[in-house]
Amino acid sequence: ALFALGQFAEHLQPEISQYSEEVLPILFDYLQLLSNQIRSGGKEPQHIDRVFYAVETFCENLEDALVPHLAVLMQRLFECMVPSNSVHLRELALSSISAVANATKANMLPYFPQLIEILKMYLVKTEDEDICTLRPAAIDTLAALARTIGKENFLPLAVDTMNLGLNLIEDKNDPDLKRSCYNLFAAMALVLN
């Protein structure tokens, strides 16, 4: 059902968006249940990818219609980003945050400082395997924020962001990391003209 919902969200636009008031609370409940289950020591359910697929595809097409639900959604995604959660869960949450940023654009501004603080932990130089695994997704999320949060809002971070990307691209031979750095440079080109 979650996969079908994601497919509907991908292929039945804009008609499927008419059901957002009914569908979003259900998806948010799934995210809450997921966080509670994992926090209480349970293992990740098999349908975790499908939950995030449905959330991501449904939300990314809503644009302004998602804004009234943004506070609840971001709370759920922040809960998924807790460092004690699995790398897989945090990676899915980062991808969803990017999709939400693409949909809601400057409406993400109230969450921007908290998002930057979360992203910082994945952008430091370290050999921690979990952080290295999540770094490309964190860079892609930073790039999505640079594109969508508003040029004037991201400009104070521009120099640090460019230096970060340049340092990371020289440091590793990881093709996924290089791809995400080039994505970040493209986003920064929009900010810096």
Secondary structure, DSSP 8 states (H G I E B T S, - for coil): -HHHHHHHHHHSTTGGGGGHHHHHHHHHHHHHHHHHHHHTT----TTHHHHHHHHHHHHHTTGGGGGGGHHHHHHHHHHHT-TTS-HHHHHHHHHHHHHHHHHHGGGGGGGHHHHHHHHHHHHS----HHHHHHHHHHHHHHHHHHHHS-HHHHGGGHHHHHHHHHHHHHH---HHHHHHHHHHHHHHHHHH-
